[in-house]
Amino acid sequence: MGASMDPFVVIKKVPFVTGLLEDEGLIVDGKPTYKILDTEMFKYVADTLLIESGVVSVLHCRAVDAIMEGNTIKGIITESKSGRQAILAKRVIDCTGDADIANFAGAPFRQDSKEKLMEVTSNFSVSGVDLIPFVTDSIRNTGTMKDWGYRTSGKEDDMASSVLVEPFKKAQRDGMMPKDWHVAAYWAGLTEHGEILSMNTVHMHSIDPTNVWDLTRAEMEGRRRAILIMEALKKYGSGFKNARIRNFHHSLGTKESRKIIGTYNITEHDCINQARFKDTIGICPEFIDAYHVLYIPTTGRYFQVPYGITMPQKVENLLVAGRCVAGDKISHGATRQINCCIVTGQGTGVAAAVSVKDNVTCRNVNLSKVQSKLEGQGVRIA
Ligand SMILES: Cc1cc2nc3c(=O)[nH]c(=O)nc-3n(C[C@H](O)[C@H](O)[C@H](O)COP(=O)(O)OP(=O)(O)OC[C@H]3O[C@@H](n4cnc5c(N)ncnc54)[C@H](O)[C@@H]3O)c2cc1C
């Protein structure tokens, strides 16, 4: 990523702020301890990776049904500007996040009532932030994870939390926004241009991410809330006087919807007790964030990710990857994390390829072969 996205370029020129960042361990030996991703450039990088690896991409297109022969999936039906079309496939990997294809194929899944699902989120980015007051105030008045009442492993309790709450408490006190809104600004990606690339602030409960009416309502309500949040930050926040919303999210963020019932359903116990599996396809650090349970990966502890959580019951030659893999409520806080989605994505891709090559179903694939192919690609599986 370009050096222009180094968040500390300007900050380093402001000795007072640099000192604060050093105290917090954010700058060590003059170097920032983390980099932010240039999210816009990453889209181009992803396009390039797909083109270079020979993937045939079809954008602006939705899967709307599964083509079945008995209990074996043979492809999907799509709808797009080109109309209704079919894509036939020897193997299908459902990466819709919501297990749409598994649902169309008749695979068993679970989905809690919307009142019990994690919230949906309207992220936005901000420009025009005055760095000195913002960084000073954020670091000086930072709280700890303990303030949030999370159930943790213990080590997280005294960790600093970059969550902004005070401006919204004041806005709610003064009647600027409803008191029942759950507002807390998890901010990330502060750039040298006074931008905050991710304001993860608008959290809306009781939305069913598989219902178009709920999605529409949340999409529009999310923008309304973001604007009120920005007004509250301008009035009560530090460094936001001249700030404005740079852009809204490209779409609503879903944290939880359908989860397949797998041949194995991973558990909270597995995720926090370094579970080991014969059918491992990769490893994930002990990282859980859901339902007020928080484990931050700082120890090197990890669990192995079993192939079984990607394998739906009853349907052949269908695998799922990403947040809809099988598991219990708390383990979802681990398997929904991007690093685990990457593991299940790569693992299912390799398993599907090996099963085609060997002319066996995904369920009967030779796992040692899958594992050695993954290791050959540099994946750590044990
Ligand atoms: C606000 C927010 C903050 C988060 N922060 C973090 C974090 O800091 N760290 C972390 O590790 N994780 C984080 N997560 C979790 C993580 O980002 C997600 O769980 C993960 O990206 C899910 O990936 P996925 O590929 O399974 O699903 P998605 O990212 O939801 O991707 C699914 C894709 O499939 C497409 N699609 C859906 N249905 C269809 C269909 N029928 N036909 C065709 N295409 C379809 C969608 O348009 C989308 O592009 C966050 C999540 C949210 C919402």
The ligand as an SDF file (V2000), in Angstrom:
LIG
                    3D

 53 58  0  0  0  0  0  0  0  0999 V2000
  -19.2390   -3.2390   11.0890 C   0  0  0  0  0  0  0  0  0  0  0  0
  -18.4000   -4.4800   11.1260 C   0  0  0  0  0  0  0  0  0  0  0  0
  -17.1270   -4.4230   11.6500 C   0  0  0  0  0  0  0  0  0  0  0  0
  -16.3320   -5.5590   11.6610 C   0  0  0  0  0  0  0  0  0  0  0  0
  -15.0460   -5.4710   12.1490 N   0  0  0  0  0  0  0  0  0  0  0  0
  -14.2410   -6.5440   12.0670 C   0  0  0  0  0  0  0  0  0  0  0  0
  -12.8780   -6.4760   12.4730 C   0  0  0  0  0  0  0  0  0  0  0  0
  -12.4230   -5.4240   12.9170 O   0  0  0  0  0  0  0  0  0  0  0  0
  -12.0990   -7.5800   12.3490 N   0  0  0  0  0  0  0  0  0  0  0  0
  -12.5970   -8.7460   11.8560 C   0  0  0  0  0  0  0  0  0  0  0  0
  -11.8560   -9.7220   11.7310 O   0  0  0  0  0  0  0  0  0  0  0  0
  -13.8900   -8.8560   11.4730 N   0  0  0  0  0  0  0  0  0  0  0  0
  -14.7150   -7.7900   11.5600 C   0  0  0  0  0  0  0  0  0  0  0  0
  -16.0230   -7.8900   11.1720 N   0  0  0  0  0  0  0  0  0  0  0  0
  -16.5140   -9.1930   10.7240 C   0  0  0  0  0  0  0  0  0  0  0  0
  -16.1250   -9.5340    9.3140 C   0  0  0  0  0  0  0  0  0  0  0  0
  -15.8860   -8.3670    8.5800 O   0  0  0  0  0  0  0  0  0  0  0  0
  -17.2310  -10.3440    8.6090 C   0  0  0  0  0  0  0  0  0  0  0  0
  -17.7650  -11.3330    9.4360 O   0  0  0  0  0  0  0  0  0  0  0  0
  -16.6380  -11.0060    7.3810 C   0  0  0  0  0  0  0  0  0  0  0  0
  -16.1520  -10.0210    6.4740 O   0  0  0  0  0  0  0  0  0  0  0  0
  -17.6840  -11.8640    6.6950 C   0  0  0  0  0  0  0  0  0  0  0  0
  -17.1780  -12.2790    5.4490 O   0  0  0  0  0  0  0  0  0  0  0  0
  -18.0570  -13.1380    4.4740 P   0  0  0  0  0  0  0  0  0  0  0  0
  -17.2560  -13.2210    3.2130 O   0  0  0  0  0  0  0  0  0  0  0  0
  -18.5180  -14.3830    5.1300 O   0  0  0  0  0  0  0  0  0  0  0  0
  -19.3910  -12.2890    4.2340 O   0  0  0  0  0  0  0  0  0  0  0  0
  -19.5820  -10.8620    3.5930 P   0  0  0  0  0  0  0  0  0  0  0  0
  -18.3930  -10.0030    3.8600 O   0  0  0  0  0  0  0  0  0  0  0  0
  -20.9180  -10.4090    4.0790 O   0  0  0  0  0  0  0  0  0  0  0  0
  -19.5960  -11.1140    2.0240 O   0  0  0  0  0  0  0  0  0  0  0  0
  -20.6640  -11.7580    1.3940 C   0  0  0  0  0  0  0  0  0  0  0  0
  -20.6880  -11.2940   -0.0530 C   0  0  0  0  0  0  0  0  0  0  0  0
  -21.6480  -12.0540   -0.7690 O   0  0  0  0  0  0  0  0  0  0  0  0
  -22.5090  -11.1960   -1.4930 C   0  0  0  0  0  0  0  0  0  0  0  0
  -23.8120  -11.8660   -1.5640 N   0  0  0  0  0  0  0  0  0  0  0  0
  -24.7000  -12.0770   -0.5570 C   0  0  0  0  0  0  0  0  0  0  0  0
  -25.7510  -12.7590   -0.9980 N   0  0  0  0  0  0  0  0  0  0  0  0
  -25.5440  -13.0070   -2.3020 C   0  0  0  0  0  0  0  0  0  0  0  0
  -26.2920  -13.6930   -3.3050 C   0  0  0  0  0  0  0  0  0  0  0  0
  -27.4620  -14.2780   -3.0380 N   0  0  0  0  0  0  0  0  0  0  0  0
  -25.7730  -13.7470   -4.5560 N   0  0  0  0  0  0  0  0  0  0  0  0
  -24.5830  -13.1460   -4.8540 C   0  0  0  0  0  0  0  0  0  0  0  0
  -23.8270  -12.5030   -3.9430 N   0  0  0  0  0  0  0  0  0  0  0  0
  -24.3150  -12.4380   -2.6720 C   0  0  0  0  0  0  0  0  0  0  0  0
  -22.5550   -9.9070   -0.6830 C   0  0  0  0  0  0  0  0  0  0  0  0
  -22.9310   -8.8340   -1.5140 O   0  0  0  0  0  0  0  0  0  0  0  0
  -21.1160   -9.8210   -0.1960 C   0  0  0  0  0  0  0  0  0  0  0  0
  -20.3080   -9.2210   -1.1570 O   0  0  0  0  0  0  0  0  0  0  0  0
  -16.8380   -6.7710   11.1440 C   0  0  0  0  0  0  0  0  0  0  0  0
  -18.1380   -6.8310   10.6190 C   0  0  0  0  0  0  0  0  0  0  0  0
  -18.9170   -5.6900   10.5940 C   0  0  0  0  0  0  0  0  0  0  0  0
  -20.3060   -5.7640    9.9940 C   0  0  0  0  0  0  0  0  0  0  0  0
  1  2  1  0
  2  3  1  0
  2 52  2  0
  3  4  2  0
  4  5  1  0
  4 50  1  0
  5  6  2  0
  6  7  1  0
  6 13  1  0
  7  8  2  0
  7  9  1  0
  9 10  1  0
 10 11  2  0
 10 12  1  0
 12 13  2  0
 13 14  1  0
 14 15  1  0
 14 50  1  0
 15 16  1  0
 16 17  1  0
 16 18  1  0
 18 19  1  0
 18 20  1  0
 20 21  1  0
 20 22  1  0
 22 23  1  0
 23 24  1  0
 24 25  2  0
 24 26  1  0
 24 27  1  0
 27 28  1  0
 28 29  2  0
 28 30  1  0
 28 31  1  0
 31 32  1  0
 32 33  1  0
 33 34  1  0
 33 48  1  0
 34 35  1  0
 35 36  1  0
 35 46  1  0
 36 37  1  0
 36 45  1  0
 37 38  2  0
 38 39  1  0
 39 40  1  0
 39 45  2  0
 40 41  1  0
 40 42  2  0
 42 43  1  0
 43 44  2  0
 44 45  1  0
 46 47  1  0
 46 48  1  0
 48 49  1  0
 50 51  2  0
 51 52  1  0
 52 53  1  0
M  END
$$$$
